[in-house]
Amino acid sequence: MLVKDDKVIFEKNRDGVRGFPVPDFPKEYPIPQELRRTVPLGIPNVPENEVVRHYVRLSQKNWGVDIGFYPLGSCTMKYNPKFNEDVARLPQLTHLHPNAPDSLVQGALRIMYELQEYLKTLTGMEGATLQPVAGASGELTGILMIKAYLKHKGEGHRDEVLIPDSAHGTNPATASMAGFKAIEVRSNTNGTLDVEDLKAKVSDRTVGLMITNPNTLGLFEREIKEITRIVHEAGGQVYMDGANFNALMGWVSLADLGIDVVHLNLHKTFSTPHGGGGPGAGVVLMREHLWPFTPVPTVEYDPDSQRYHLNWDKPLSIGKMHTFYGHFLVMVRAYAYILSMGGEGLKQAAADAVLNANYLRHLLEGEFKVAYPTRNMHEFVLTAMPIKRETGVRTYDIAKRLLDYGFHAPTVYFPLIVPEALMIEPTETETKETLEAFAEALIKIKREAYENPELVKEAPHTTPVGRLDEVKAAKQLKVKWESDT
Ligand SMILES: Cc1ncc(COP(=O)(O)O)c(C=O)c1O
């Protein structure tokens, strides 16, 4: 689209070609003459088949998990069954109005209530809110609930949130948004939380600890029970960032580990695609003592009347965290996924995610340096430091070159504690053959780095566009058709 002499011009417009004919208002239409449009509608003339080809061609220029392997660490870009999409598109669900009275939406409330119950069972928690719309939104909800709880107990002076140095950036951002100081806790040489450093940093100012488990290195925090004990003893609460719950589903009760509150990313683990800025759900689950502080309304069930209802009557609630009840159709996908997988299926999915990640690490570890060479959970982190030192080829170049081999790059340069990091999460939905082909491509790229470094440094060579200004590409997205493409 171009703007010339204040008029919008579409390059694909061809005068005289018939596009979609917009009918004129019938004469008897009750719009006064003076309010009717006097100049023609400036929409382009383009035949329907060209419009379809234009958009399909654009969609093919993008990468997606429906096209190929997408091992973006920490993002769980797994393949989501189309069945769950179909369920979320049922008109009986999409046509609901969020202001409809409880009596007319019993089915929707039942879906939300039962989803809460399933997630409570999976985590061992006693309360749930589906309202937060992202992981970060769940974190803020959980930390504000802890803040309200401590204030209610007369401990409102506490102002420090302890956060491991391997944490996702949303953790310290959340602490700060809630008005607290983020205090970093070191990782030890095994890549897990350094318990001695934790002991040195807890105090009567500790609000709590935000801990990711498995952490962003893909490692299970083996000392979690000791960690939660230390924090509780100091009067703090333990918030678990459960964005990596794909590795734990059905295997571990978080309540047994001493977790007080946790968020899960439905838009990773439970069948809504992650990434692309689409709608998400950062469901928060909590122990009983935090339940009075959950956002309103809560979705509840009355066994006497056998009716579901929204409960707004929670005097200690932190209030609303999002309009209405959060992203309902994301909840529907999660509900369909849980029901179609069943408890054993979810447990198997977690086990397969861990198995796939360990197999892939095994295929690569002779060729690449694994940052923490130990048995991992759902993901692992490589460092390309030795390659960079010896050839000048960086992680960034390797990531770009992978596109030429038909693979999306892993997450790069995260976690921050690993230099030249490549964080790989294959997920449970990929086959052994795909994992092997990916490992082969990475190993080939490593060889290229030594034999022909420029080839890797100038990659990608086969994509519609080469290297982009990534900040601009995200912030000033150009999705228009251009006549020279
Ligand atoms: C470990 C971890 N925590 C928190 C988040 C934040 O989730 P969201 O992007 O939904 O806000 C992510 C996102 O990828 C994550 O990987």
The ligand as an SDF file (V2000), in Angstrom:
LIG
                    3D

 16 16  0  0  0  0  0  0  0  0999 V2000
   10.7040  -19.5770   31.9600 C   0  0  0  0  0  0  0  0  0  0  0  0
    9.7200  -18.5610   31.4490 C   0  0  0  0  0  0  0  0  0  0  0  0
    9.0820  -17.7740   32.3260 N   0  0  0  0  0  0  0  0  0  0  0  0
    8.1790  -16.8600   31.9290 C   0  0  0  0  0  0  0  0  0  0  0  0
    7.8780  -16.6940   30.5930 C   0  0  0  0  0  0  0  0  0  0  0  0
    6.9030  -15.6160   30.2160 C   0  0  0  0  0  0  0  0  0  0  0  0
    5.7690  -16.0930   29.5700 O   0  0  0  0  0  0  0  0  0  0  0  0
    4.9580  -15.1460   28.5620 P   0  0  0  0  0  0  0  0  0  0  0  0
    5.8000  -14.9730   27.3370 O   0  0  0  0  0  0  0  0  0  0  0  0
    3.6940  -15.8780   28.2890 O   0  0  0  0  0  0  0  0  0  0  0  0
    4.7080  -13.8540   29.2830 O   0  0  0  0  0  0  0  0  0  0  0  0
    8.5120  -17.4790   29.6360 C   0  0  0  0  0  0  0  0  0  0  0  0
    8.2260  -17.2990   28.1960 C   0  0  0  0  0  0  0  0  0  0  0  0
    8.6970  -17.9190   27.3080 O   0  0  0  0  0  0  0  0  0  0  0  0
    9.4660  -18.4370   30.0700 C   0  0  0  0  0  0  0  0  0  0  0  0
   10.1070  -19.2240   29.2050 O   0  0  0  0  0  0  0  0  0  0  0  0
  1  2  1  0
  2  3  1  0
  2 15  2  0
  3  4  2  0
  4  5  1  0
  5  6  1  0
  5 12  2  0
  6  7  1  0
  7  8  1  0
  8  9  2  0
  8 10  1  0
  8 11  1  0
 12 13  1  0
 12 15  1  0
 13 14  2  0
 15 16  1  0
M  END
$$$$
